[in-house]
Amino acid sequence: MAEESDVVVWEWFTDHGRWRPYQPNIARGIEENYGRTLMLRLGDIDPSMAVYEIDFNTRQQKRLNTGTVRSIRRRTFQATSAPGKNIEWQWQDDYNWCPYDVDTSCIIEEAYQHPYGSIDLSTTPSCLPYELDLVAMTQQRSGTGFVRNIRRMCLPVPGYPRITPAQCSSSASMESVEEDSHDGGSAALSRPTSLQAPPQPSSQPTATTAAPDDSNSSQGSDCSTSASSSLGRAGKKHPGKRAASRKSVAATSGVRATVAWTSPPDPNAAGTSSGSGGIGTRSSLPRSVSVPATMAGVSGSANERPSVSSGAVISSSSTTSCLAAAAAAGRMTRSQSTPNSIIARPAHAAGARLSPVMTAITGLLLSTAVPVKLHPTPIPIFSPPPISKGSIRPVEGIKPSKKKQKTTSLIRVDSPEDVMKKYVNKVKKIPDEECPICYEKLSEGSHYTEDTDDVVLKLSRCGHLFHRGCLHAMYNSGPKDGSIQCPTCKTIYGVKHGNQPSGRMDYHIIPPSLQGFPDCGTIRIIYDIPPGTQGPEHPHPGKRYSARGFPRHCYLPDNEIGRKILKLLIIAWERRLLFTIGTSATTGEPCTVVWNEIHHKTEFGSNVTGHGYPDPNYFDNVLSELAAQGVTEDCLKD
């Protein structure tokens, strides 16, 4: 259960299979509107987020100009955690600083508060293949030795939103609704109208909702009422208390009401279902049922019987009273779900008469059925429709792939001296600077070598300075393919190769078109890498590695830009740059074949997970990712 000092973090799901937090100011805006509206434009919170819209009903973020949909979620963290202390850990990529996901930040912060000095994230629940030096503030990738800077940032006050006393008193009801909606249980329904008739006294046992009142925080925070076991007495409010066996109805910020039972009542107790129109024969109902607030706020007639089957019509005059009576009849189970489509017809409440105005309004509501529909979560379409072999044709201008084509063997150059003399120059006058690899003074020598009079080398193209011993150590920790990459600016000297395992790459044209490209066919790329044993260039030589999800199908439009990217991907495949062996960011499995930072589109007919079309930025992004691996348009001229 959330406590008053806890903080709320809202996150969105990235293309890399990680949850990334919203900025604190955006998270505060989302939290303020959570439970008050179904749709929220983030541009109302921050103008820079104007292209995004959040649907609280489906828990998704939609990019309005492209239609890209991503999942979002809401979580609470203790005040002693990293977000609770307004702390965020970040790592530096090629262009700017990027935050770790919140769980990883919490792990790093805990290690930082203890005198550990370093932490291996691959041994933690985050399963990231990085070793962090919390003294030098660096991150080193296991296997490749690639080093990036990290930092610990204090977020601007007030930081992430904190749980308020009002939220604490109703957090259990709200969390119950969220868990049921995620687990396929009773779905939360939006309120069809804000106009309600005031609850009237009734001679039957009913459960009523407390209407939310923004002007009174105590009423808004306590939304539960107790149904009396006596048939002739109405329920009374008990702020801040919850009986172990009473019925409870919670209204969350004026959006939905939840009828919930904490434990099955005693069947021998007074007030059983014998007087509720025979509803006592039902012995199985959901533990918590979400209904529109207009249905939960009107008590029903004793002669009406509800129908809870799929596609049934539930009248608001019988919903709460029948559910309360059914709760008293027997034990509830979680297996029963709500109907796919529910139509709520408001009815008169039993008891005292309404005023003439309310009578007219209620009569109008009785004559109109208010539909309430549940919107299913979109399902990604990964595969194209069935295709005959005769409709498959080769890609124009590109030689067909051979059936037995495999990755080329790596040409190893073991001597760092032979490599360095091509790309570096000795520095005679040593400046008063630090080496970017060891962070020692250039004039004092590197701790990677015993030579106290270490030579300082300057890379010929980018001009960055390093100890000779540091450059040699960096080269020996890589694939030793005769190339080096500046750890400061990522300039590549020579032809970069990776450690991709052996496999086969096929490509051809299929007739169906991708979304956004109706005038051309589709290039389908098929990667097939079997499991095997790691070689000397891999992280754990001699150890077996797995290959999950192969063959993998990827898609490009059959147009000029699509064919150009295919040619570059073929070069990257031959240089063993598309895949590597590491820890899966999705499953956490170690020693398995994973993507190597060059993104592919694996959704054919949708973009639900972000790995499909339309995506106007994809072509520029994949070209920049290929260029970072040394695969550019200049390679096509060779």
C-alpha positions as CSV (number, residue, x, y, z in Angstrom):
1,M,0.0,0.0,0.0
2,A,1.3,3.5,-0.9
3,E,2.3,5.7,2.0
4,E,2.1,9.5,2.2
5,S,5.9,9.9,1.7
6,D,6.1,7.7,-1.5
7,V,6.6,9.2,-4.9
8,V,4.8,8.4,-8.2
9,V,6.7,7.8,-11.4
10,W,5.1,7.5,-14.8
11,E,7.1,5.6,-17.5
12,W,6.8,4.8,-21.2
13,F,8.1,1.7,-23.0
14,T,11.0,2.2,-25.4
15,D,12.1,0.4,-28.6
16,H,14.9,-1.2,-26.6
17,G,12.5,-3.1,-24.4
18,R,13.1,-0.8,-21.3
19,W,10.8,1.5,-19.3
20,R,11.9,5.1,-19.4
21,P,10.6,7.7,-16.9
22,Y,8.8,10.9,-17.9
23,Q,10.4,14.1,-16.7
24,P,9.2,15.1,-13.2
25,N,7.2,18.1,-14.4
26,I,5.4,16.0,-16.9
27,A,4.9,13.2,-14.4
28,R,3.3,15.7,-12.0
29,G,0.9,16.9,-14.7
30,I,0.0,13.3,-15.6
31,E,-0.6,12.4,-12.0
32,E,-2.8,15.5,-11.5
33,N,-5.1,14.4,-14.4
34,Y,-5.0,10.7,-13.5
35,G,-8.5,9.6,-12.6
36,R,-10.1,12.9,-13.7
37,T,-10.1,12.5,-17.5
38,L,-9.7,9.7,-20.0
39,M,-7.5,11.6,-22.6
40,L,-4.7,14.0,-21.8
41,R,-2.6,16.0,-24.3
42,L,0.9,16.3,-22.9
43,G,1.2,19.7,-24.8
44,D,-1.1,21.1,-22.0
45,I,1.7,20.3,-19.6
46,D,4.8,21.0,-21.6
47,P,4.6,22.6,-25.1
48,S,7.5,20.5,-26.3
49,M,5.3,17.4,-25.8
50,A,2.5,18.8,-28.0
51,V,2.6,15.8,-30.4
52,Y,1.8,13.3,-27.7
53,E,-1.5,12.2,-26.2
54,I,-2.2,9.8,-23.3
55,D,-5.2,7.4,-23.1
56,F,-5.6,6.5,-19.5
57,N,-8.2,3.8,-20.4
58,T,-5.8,1.8,-22.5
59,R,-2.6,3.0,-20.7
60,Q,-1.0,4.1,-24.0
61,Q,0.8,7.1,-25.3
62,K,0.1,8.1,-29.0
63,R,2.2,10.3,-31.2
64,L,-0.4,12.3,-33.1
65,N,1.6,13.1,-36.3
66,T,2.8,9.5,-36.9
67,G,0.2,7.3,-35.0
68,T,3.0,5.5,-33.1
69,V,1.5,3.9,-29.9
70,R,3.6,3.0,-26.8
71,S,2.6,1.5,-23.5
72,I,2.8,3.6,-20.3
73,R,2.6,2.7,-16.6
74,R,2.3,4.2,-13.2
75,R,4.5,3.1,-10.2
76,T,5.2,4.2,-6.7
77,F,8.6,4.3,-5.0
78,Q,9.6,4.7,-1.4
79,A,11.0,8.0,-0.2
80,T,14.4,6.4,0.4
81,S,14.8,5.3,-3.3
82,A,16.5,7.3,-6.0
83,P,13.3,9.0,-7.4
84,G,12.2,9.6,-3.8
85,K,15.3,11.6,-3.2
86,N,15.1,13.4,-6.5
87,I,18.1,11.6,-7.8
88,E,18.5,10.4,-11.4
89,W,21.5,8.4,-12.8
90,Q,22.4,9.1,-16.5
91,W,24.9,7.9,-19.1
92,Q,26.3,9.8,-22.0
93,D,25.7,8.6,-25.5
94,D,27.3,10.1,-28.7
95,Y,25.2,13.3,-28.4
96,N,23.7,13.9,-25.0
97,W,22.9,12.5,-21.5
98,C,20.3,9.7,-21.3
99,P,18.6,8.6,-18.0
100,Y,18.8,5.0,-16.8
101,D,15.5,3.3,-16.2
102,V,14.2,3.9,-12.7
103,D,14.9,0.4,-11.4
104,T,18.5,0.6,-12.6
105,S,18.8,4.1,-11.0
106,C,17.7,2.6,-7.7
107,I,20.2,-0.2,-7.9
108,I,23.1,2.3,-8.7
109,E,22.0,4.7,-6.0
110,E,22.0,1.9,-3.4
111,A,25.5,0.9,-4.4
112,Y,26.6,4.6,-4.4
113,Q,25.4,5.0,-0.8
114,H,27.7,2.1,0.3
115,P,31.4,2.0,-0.1
116,Y,31.4,-0.4,-3.0
117,G,33.2,1.7,-5.5
118,S,31.8,-0.3,-8.4
119,I,28.9,-2.5,-9.5
120,D,28.4,-5.1,-12.1
121,L,24.8,-4.5,-13.5
122,S,24.8,-7.9,-15.2
123,T,24.6,-9.6,-11.8
124,T,21.6,-7.4,-10.7
125,P,17.9,-7.7,-11.7
126,S,18.5,-5.1,-14.5
127,C,20.7,-7.7,-16.3
128,L,22.6,-4.9,-18.2
129,P,26.0,-5.9,-19.6
130,Y,27.8,-3.0,-18.0
131,E,30.3,-2.6,-15.1
132,L,30.1,0.8,-13.4
133,D,33.0,2.6,-11.7
134,L,31.3,4.9,-9.2
135,V,34.6,6.6,-8.4
136,A,35.7,7.4,-12.0
137,M,32.0,7.7,-13.0
138,T,32.4,5.5,-16.0
139,Q,30.4,2.7,-17.6
140,Q,32.2,-0.2,-19.4
141,R,30.5,-2.7,-21.6
142,S,31.3,-6.3,-20.8
143,G,33.0,-8.1,-23.7
144,T,33.9,-5.0,-25.8
145,G,35.4,-2.8,-23.1
146,F,33.6,0.2,-24.6
147,V,33.6,3.0,-22.0
148,R,31.1,5.8,-21.5
149,N,30.7,8.5,-18.9
150,I,28.0,8.4,-16.2
151,R,26.8,11.0,-13.7
152,R,24.5,11.4,-10.7
153,M,22.0,14.3,-11.2
154,C,19.8,16.0,-8.6
155,L,16.4,16.6,-10.2
156,P,14.8,20.1,-9.9
157,V,12.6,20.6,-6.9
158,P,9.8,19.6,-6.4
159,G,10.8,16.5,-8.4
160,Y,8.4,13.6,-8.9
161,P,4.8,13.9,-7.4
162,R,4.3,12.6,-3.9
163,I,1.4,10.6,-2.6
164,T,-1.0,12.9,-0.9
165,P,-3.1,12.0,2.2
166,A,-6.2,11.8,-0.1
167,Q,-4.4,9.4,-2.4
168,C,-3.2,7.3,0.5
169,S,-6.8,6.7,1.7
170,S,-8.0,5.6,-1.7
171,S,-4.8,4.0,-3.1
172,A,-5.9,0.5,-2.2
173,S,-9.1,0.8,-4.3
174,M,-7.3,2.4,-7.2
175,E,-4.5,-0.3,-7.2
176,S,-7.2,-3.0,-7.2
177,V,-8.7,-1.5,-10.3
178,E,-5.3,-1.3,-12.0
179,E,-4.3,-4.9,-11.2
180,D,-7.6,-6.3,-12.4
181,S,-7.4,-4.4,-15.7
182,H,-3.8,-5.7,-16.3
183,D,-4.6,-9.3,-15.4
184,G,-7.6,-9.6,-17.5
185,G,-10.1,-9.3,-14.7
186,S,-12.9,-6.8,-14.3
187,A,-12.3,-3.9,-16.6
188,A,-12.8,-0.3,-15.3
189,L,-15.6,1.5,-17.1
190,S,-15.8,5.2,-17.7
191,R,-18.7,7.3,-16.3
192,P,-21.2,7.8,-19.0
193,T,-22.6,11.1,-17.6
194,S,-21.9,13.4,-14.7
195,L,-25.5,14.0,-13.9
196,Q,-26.7,11.9,-10.9
197,A,-29.8,11.7,-8.8
198,P,-29.1,12.0,-5.1
199,P,-29.2,8.6,-3.3
200,Q,-32.6,8.1,-1.5
201,P,-33.4,6.1,1.6
202,S,-34.3,2.5,0.8
203,S,-35.8,-0.4,2.7
204,Q,-33.5,-2.8,1.0
205,P,-29.7,-3.3,1.7
206,T,-27.8,-1.3,-0.9
207,A,-24.3,0.0,-1.4
208,T,-24.0,3.6,-2.4
209,T,-21.1,5.7,-3.7
210,A,-19.8,8.9,-2.1
211,A,-19.7,11.5,-4.9
212,P,-16.3,13.2,-5.3
213,D,-16.1,16.8,-4.1
214,D,-13.0,18.8,-5.1
215,S,-13.9,21.5,-2.5
216,N,-13.6,19.1,0.4
217,S,-10.5,16.9,0.5
218,S,-11.8,14.8,3.3
219,Q,-14.8,13.7,1.3
220,G,-12.7,13.1,-1.8
221,S,-10.3,10.9,0.1
222,D,-12.7,8.7,1.9
223,C,-15.1,7.1,-0.7
224,S,-16.3,4.0,1.2
225,T,-19.6,3.4,2.9
226,S,-20.7,0.6,5.1
227,A,-23.9,-1.3,4.4
228,S,-25.8,-2.1,7.6
229,S,-26.8,-5.7,8.3
230,S,-30.2,-4.4,9.4
231,L,-32.7,-4.2,6.5
232,G,-34.3,-1.1,7.7
233,R,-31.2,1.1,8.3
234,A,-29.2,3.1,5.8
235,G,-25.3,2.9,5.6
236,K,-23.1,5.3,7.5
237,K,-19.7,6.7,6.5
238,H,-16.6,5.7,8.5
239,P,-13.7,7.9,7.3
240,G,-10.3,6.2,7.5
241,K,-11.7,2.8,8.6
242,R,-12.5,-0.4,6.7
243,A,-14.4,-3.3,8.1
244,A,-13.1,-6.8,7.3
245,S,-16.3,-8.1,5.8
246,R,-18.3,-5.1,4.6
247,K,-19.1,-4.0,1.1
248,S,-17.1,-1.0,-0.2
249,V,-17.7,1.3,-3.2
250,A,-14.9,3.6,-4.3
251,A,-15.2,6.5,-6.7
252,T,-11.8,7.5,-8.2
253,S,-11.8,11.2,-9.0
254,G,-15.2,11.2,-10.7
255,V,-14.3,8.7,-13.4
256,R,-15.4,5.3,-12.3
257,A,-16.8,3.5,-9.3
258,T,-15.6,0.1,-8.0
259,V,-17.8,-2.2,-5.9
260,A,-15.4,-4.4,-3.9
261,W,-15.6,-7.0,-1.2
262,T,-12.6,-7.6,1.1
263,S,-13.7,-11.0,2.4
264,P,-16.8,-13.2,2.1
265,P,-19.4,-12.5,4.8
266,D,-20.8,-15.1,7.2
267,P,-23.8,-16.8,5.4
268,N,-25.5,-17.2,8.7
269,A,-25.4,-13.5,9.5
270,A,-28.4,-11.2,9.3
271,G,-29.3,-9.5,6.0
272,T,-28.8,-12.4,3.6
273,S,-29.9,-12.4,0.0
274,S,-33.3,-13.9,0.7
275,G,-35.0,-10.6,0.3
276,S,-33.2,-9.5,-2.8
277,G,-35.3,-10.9,-5.5
278,G,-33.9,-14.4,-5.5
279,I,-30.4,-13.2,-6.3
280,G,-29.0,-15.4,-3.5
281,T,-28.8,-18.4,-5.8
282,R,-25.7,-16.8,-7.5
283,S,-22.5,-17.9,-5.7
284,S,-19.8,-16.6,-8.0
285,L,-19.1,-13.0,-8.7
286,P,-15.9,-11.0,-9.2
287,R,-14.0,-9.9,-6.1
288,S,-14.1,-6.3,-7.4
289,V,-16.4,-5.1,-10.1
290,S,-16.0,-1.7,-11.9
291,V,-19.2,0.0,-13.0
292,P,-20.1,3.5,-14.2
293,A,-20.7,5.9,-11.3
294,T,-24.2,6.6,-12.4
295,M,-25.0,3.0,-12.0
296,A,-23.3,2.7,-8.6
297,G,-25.0,5.8,-7.2
298,V,-28.6,4.8,-7.7
299,S,-30.2,2.2,-5.4
300,G,-32.4,-0.4,-7.0
301,S,-35.8,-2.1,-6.7
302,A,-36.0,-5.4,-4.8
303,N,-38.0,-7.0,-7.7
304,E,-35.4,-6.5,-10.4
305,R,-32.9,-9.2,-11.2
306,P,-29.5,-8.4,-12.9
307,S,-28.0,-10.3,-15.8
308,V,-24.2,-10.5,-15.7
309,S,-23.7,-12.6,-18.8
310,S,-21.8,-11.4,-21.9
311,G,-23.7,-8.8,-23.9
312,A,-26.4,-8.4,-21.2
313,V,-28.1,-5.2,-20.2
314,I,-27.6,-4.1,-16.6
315,S,-30.0,-1.6,-15.2
316,S,-28.6,1.0,-12.7
317,S,-31.6,0.4,-10.5
318,S,-30.4,-3.1,-9.6
319,T,-26.6,-3.0,-10.0
320,T,-25.4,-2.1,-6.5
321,S,-28.2,-3.7,-4.5
322,C,-27.9,-7.0,-6.4
323,L,-24.2,-7.1,-6.2
324,A,-24.3,-6.4,-2.4
325,A,-26.9,-9.1,-2.0
326,A,-24.9,-11.5,-4.1
327,A,-21.9,-10.8,-1.9
328,A,-23.8,-11.8,1.2
329,A,-24.9,-15.1,-0.5
330,G,-21.6,-16.8,-1.0
331,R,-17.9,-16.7,-1.8
332,M,-16.7,-14.5,-4.7
333,T,-14.1,-15.6,-7.3
334,R,-11.8,-13.5,-9.6
335,S,-12.4,-15.7,-12.6
336,Q,-15.6,-14.0,-13.8
337,S,-15.0,-11.0,-16.1
338,T,-17.3,-8.1,-17.1
339,P,-19.3,-8.1,-20.3
340,N,-17.7,-6.8,-23.5
341,S,-20.5,-4.2,-24.0
342,I,-22.7,-2.8,-21.2
343,I,-25.7,-0.5,-21.6
344,A,-26.7,1.4,-18.5
345,R,-30.3,2.6,-18.2
346,P,-30.7,4.9,-15.2
347,A,-33.8,4.3,-13.1
348,H,-35.7,5.9,-10.2
349,A,-34.3,5.2,-6.8
350,A,-36.5,3.6,-4.3
351,G,-37.6,5.7,-1.4
352,A,-38.6,9.4,-1.1
353,R,-40.0,11.2,-4.1
354,L,-37.9,13.4,-6.3
355,S,-38.5,17.0,-7.0
356,P,-40.4,17.9,-10.2
357,V,-37.1,19.0,-11.9
358,M,-35.3,15.9,-11.0
359,T,-38.3,13.8,-12.0
360,A,-38.2,15.4,-15.5
361,I,-34.4,14.9,-15.8
362,T,-34.6,11.3,-14.6
363,G,-37.4,10.6,-17.0
364,L,-35.3,11.9,-19.9
365,L,-32.4,9.6,-18.8
366,L,-34.8,6.7,-18.7
367,S,-35.8,7.2,-22.3
368,T,-32.1,7.2,-23.5
369,A,-29.7,4.3,-23.4
370,V,-26.2,5.4,-22.7
371,P,-23.7,2.9,-24.3
372,V,-20.4,2.1,-22.6
373,K,-17.8,0.3,-24.7
374,L,-14.5,-1.2,-23.9
375,H,-11.7,-0.4,-26.3
376,P,-9.3,-3.4,-26.7
377,T,-5.5,-2.9,-26.8
378,P,-4.2,-3.0,-30.4
379,I,-2.5,-6.2,-31.4
380,P,0.8,-5.9,-33.4
381,I,0.8,-7.5,-36.9
382,F,4.2,-9.1,-37.4
383,S,3.6,-11.2,-40.5
384,P,2.4,-10.4,-44.0
385,P,-0.6,-12.3,-45.5
386,P,0.0,-15.7,-47.1
387,I,2.3,-15.4,-50.1
388,S,2.9,-18.0,-52.9
389,K,6.4,-18.9,-53.8
390,G,5.8,-17.8,-57.4
391,S,5.1,-14.2,-56.3
392,I,8.5,-13.8,-54.6
393,R,11.1,-12.1,-56.8
394,P,14.7,-10.8,-56.3
395,V,15.5,-7.2,-55.3
396,E,16.3,-5.0,-58.4
397,G,19.9,-4.0,-58.7
398,I,21.1,-6.4,-55.9
399,K,22.5,-9.9,-56.5
400,P,20.4,-12.6,-54.9
401,S,21.8,-14.0,-51.6
402,K,23.3,-17.5,-51.8
403,K,21.6,-20.2,-49.9
404,K,24.8,-21.2,-48.1
405,Q,26.1,-17.7,-47.6
406,K,27.7,-17.3,-44.2
407,T,29.5,-14.6,-42.3
408,T,33.0,-14.0,-43.5
409,S,35.8,-15.1,-41.2
410,L,37.5,-12.4,-39.2
411,I,41.0,-11.3,-40.4
412,R,42.9,-10.9,-37.1
413,V,45.8,-8.5,-36.6
414,D,47.2,-9.3,-33.2
415,S,50.0,-6.7,-33.0
416,P,48.7,-3.3,-31.8
417,E,52.0,-1.7,-33.0
418,D,51.2,-2.7,-36.6
419,V,47.8,-1.0,-36.3
420,M,48.8,2.1,-34.4
421,K,51.6,3.2,-36.8
422,K,49.0,3.6,-39.5
423,Y,46.7,6.0,-37.6
424,V,48.8,7.8,-34.9
425,N,51.6,10.3,-34.5
426,K,53.9,10.8,-31.5
427,V,53.5,13.9,-29.5
428,K,56.7,15.7,-28.4
429,K,55.2,18.5,-26.3
430,I,52.8,16.8,-23.9
431,P,49.9,19.1,-22.7
432,D,48.7,19.2,-19.1
433,E,45.6,17.1,-19.9
434,E,44.1,13.7,-18.8
435,C,44.0,10.6,-20.9
436,P,40.3,9.9,-21.8
437,I,40.9,6.2,-21.2
438,C,42.7,5.9,-17.8
439,Y,42.0,9.5,-16.5
440,E,45.6,9.9,-15.5
441,K,47.8,12.8,-16.5
442,L,49.3,12.3,-20.0
443,S,52.7,13.3,-18.5
444,E,52.6,10.7,-15.8
445,G,52.1,7.5,-17.8
446,S,49.3,4.9,-17.9
447,H,48.5,2.3,-15.2
448,Y,47.9,-0.2,-18.1
449,T,51.7,-0.5,-18.6
450,E,54.7,-0.8,-16.4
451,D,56.6,1.7,-18.6
452,T,56.9,4.9,-16.6
453,D,58.1,6.8,-19.6
454,D,54.9,6.1,-21.6
455,V,54.6,7.7,-25.1
456,V,51.7,10.0,-25.8
457,L,50.0,9.3,-29.2
458,K,47.8,11.6,-31.3
459,L,45.1,10.2,-33.6
460,S,45.7,11.5,-37.1
461,R,42.2,12.5,-38.1
462,C,40.4,13.6,-34.9
463,G,43.5,14.8,-33.0
464,H,42.7,13.3,-29.6
465,L,45.6,12.3,-27.3
466,F,46.1,9.1,-25.4
467,H,48.7,7.0,-23.7
468,R,50.2,4.4,-26.0
469,G,49.6,1.8,-23.3
470,C,45.9,2.8,-23.1
471,L,45.4,2.5,-26.9
472,H,47.1,-0.9,-26.9
473,A,44.9,-2.1,-24.0
474,M,41.8,-0.9,-25.8
475,Y,42.7,-2.7,-29.0
476,N,43.5,-6.0,-27.2
477,S,40.1,-5.9,-25.5
478,G,38.3,-5.7,-28.9
479,P,38.0,-8.0,-31.9
480,K,41.6,-7.2,-33.0
481,D,40.4,-6.7,-36.6
482,G,43.0,-4.1,-37.6
483,S,40.8,-1.1,-36.8
484,I,40.5,1.3,-33.9
485,Q,37.7,3.6,-32.8
486,C,38.4,6.8,-30.9
487,P,36.6,6.5,-27.5
488,T,36.1,10.2,-27.4
489,C,34.5,11.1,-30.8
490,K,33.9,7.6,-32.2
491,T,35.9,8.2,-35.3
492,I,36.8,4.9,-36.9
493,Y,40.2,4.2,-38.3
494,G,40.3,1.3,-40.7
495,V,37.4,-1.1,-41.4
496,K,35.5,-2.0,-38.2
497,H,34.4,-5.6,-37.8
498,G,32.3,-7.2,-35.0
499,N,31.9,-10.6,-33.4
500,Q,28.6,-11.7,-35.0
501,P,28.2,-15.5,-35.0
502,S,27.9,-17.4,-38.2
503,G,24.6,-17.5,-40.0
504,R,22.7,-16.8,-43.2
505,M,21.1,-13.6,-44.6
506,D,18.4,-13.8,-47.3
507,Y,16.3,-11.1,-48.9
508,H,13.7,-10.8,-51.6
509,I,10.6,-8.9,-52.7
510,I,7.0,-9.8,-51.6
511,P,3.9,-8.2,-53.2
512,P,2.1,-6.8,-50.0
513,S,2.8,-3.2,-49.2
514,L,3.9,-1.7,-45.9
515,Q,1.8,1.0,-44.1
516,G,2.6,4.4,-45.6
517,F,4.1,2.9,-48.8
518,P,1.1,1.8,-50.9
519,D,2.8,2.2,-54.3
520,C,5.5,-0.4,-53.9
521,G,6.2,-3.9,-52.7
522,T,8.1,-4.9,-49.6
523,I,11.7,-6.1,-49.1
524,R,11.7,-9.0,-46.7
525,I,15.0,-9.7,-45.0
526,I,15.5,-13.1,-43.2
527,Y,18.3,-13.6,-40.7
528,D,19.0,-17.1,-39.5
529,I,21.7,-17.7,-36.9
530,P,21.8,-21.1,-35.1
531,P,23.1,-21.7,-31.6
532,G,26.8,-22.7,-31.2
533,T,30.0,-22.3,-29.3
534,Q,31.7,-18.9,-28.6
535,G,35.0,-18.3,-30.4
536,P,38.0,-16.4,-29.2
537,E,36.5,-13.0,-30.2
538,H,33.4,-13.6,-28.0
539,P,32.9,-12.7,-24.3
540,H,33.3,-16.3,-23.0
541,P,35.3,-18.4,-25.5
542,G,34.4,-22.1,-25.4
543,K,31.0,-21.5,-23.8
544,R,27.7,-22.3,-25.6
545,Y,25.4,-19.5,-26.8
546,S,21.7,-19.6,-27.6
547,A,19.9,-18.0,-30.5
548,R,16.3,-17.2,-29.6
549,G,13.7,-16.0,-32.1
550,F,15.4,-17.1,-35.3
551,P,14.8,-16.9,-38.2
552,R,14.0,-13.2,-37.8
553,H,12.0,-11.4,-40.5
554,C,12.5,-7.6,-41.1
555,Y,11.0,-5.3,-43.6
556,L,11.9,-2.3,-45.9
557,P,9.9,-0.6,-48.6
558,D,10.9,-1.6,-52.1
559,N,11.9,1.9,-53.2
560,E,15.1,3.9,-53.6
561,I,15.8,4.5,-49.9
562,G,14.8,0.9,-49.0
563,R,17.2,-0.6,-51.5
564,K,20.0,1.7,-50.3
565,I,19.6,0.7,-46.7
566,L,19.5,-3.0,-47.8
567,K,22.9,-2.6,-49.5
568,L,24.3,-1.1,-46.4
569,L,22.8,-3.8,-44.2
570,I,24.5,-6.4,-46.4
571,I,27.9,-4.7,-45.9
572,A,27.2,-4.6,-42.1
573,W,26.3,-8.3,-42.2
574,E,29.5,-9.2,-44.0
575,R,31.5,-7.2,-41.4
576,R,29.7,-9.1,-38.6
577,L,28.1,-5.9,-37.1
578,L,24.4,-6.6,-37.0
579,F,24.3,-9.1,-34.1
580,T,26.5,-9.9,-31.1
581,I,26.6,-12.2,-28.1
582,G,25.5,-10.7,-24.9
583,T,22.6,-10.5,-22.3
584,S,19.1,-10.1,-23.7
585,A,17.5,-6.8,-22.5
586,T,14.1,-8.3,-22.9
587,T,14.4,-11.7,-21.1
588,G,17.7,-11.2,-19.2
589,E,19.2,-14.4,-20.6
590,P,23.0,-14.3,-20.8
591,C,25.2,-15.7,-23.6
592,T,22.5,-15.3,-26.3
593,V,22.5,-13.7,-29.8
594,V,21.2,-10.1,-29.5
595,W,20.8,-7.1,-31.8
596,N,23.9,-4.8,-32.0
597,E,22.5,-1.3,-31.9
598,I,21.3,-1.2,-35.6
599,H,17.5,-1.1,-35.5
600,H,15.3,-3.1,-37.8
601,K,11.5,-3.1,-38.4
602,T,10.0,-6.4,-37.5
603,E,6.3,-5.4,-37.6
604,F,4.8,-5.8,-41.0
605,G,1.3,-4.3,-40.8
606,S,1.3,-2.2,-37.6
607,N,3.5,0.0,-35.4
608,V,2.1,-1.0,-31.9
609,T,5.5,-1.8,-30.4
610,G,7.4,0.9,-32.3
611,H,9.0,-1.6,-34.6
612,G,6.8,-1.0,-37.7
613,Y,5.6,1.6,-40.1
614,P,4.8,4.5,-40.5
615,D,7.9,6.0,-38.8
616,P,9.2,9.1,-40.6
617,N,12.4,9.2,-38.7
618,Y,13.4,5.6,-39.2
619,F,15.5,5.9,-42.3
620,D,17.6,8.8,-40.9
621,N,18.0,6.9,-37.6
622,V,19.2,3.6,-39.2
623,L,21.6,5.5,-41.6
624,S,23.2,7.2,-38.6
625,E,23.4,3.9,-36.7
626,L,25.1,2.3,-39.6
627,A,27.5,5.2,-39.9
628,A,28.4,4.8,-36.2
629,Q,29.6,1.3,-37.1
630,G,31.6,2.7,-40.1
631,V,29.1,1.6,-42.8
632,T,28.3,4.8,-44.9
633,E,27.3,5.6,-48.5
634,D,31.1,5.8,-49.3
635,C,31.2,2.0,-48.8
636,L,28.8,1.6,-51.8
637,K,31.3,3.2,-54.1
638,D,34.0,0.6,-53.4
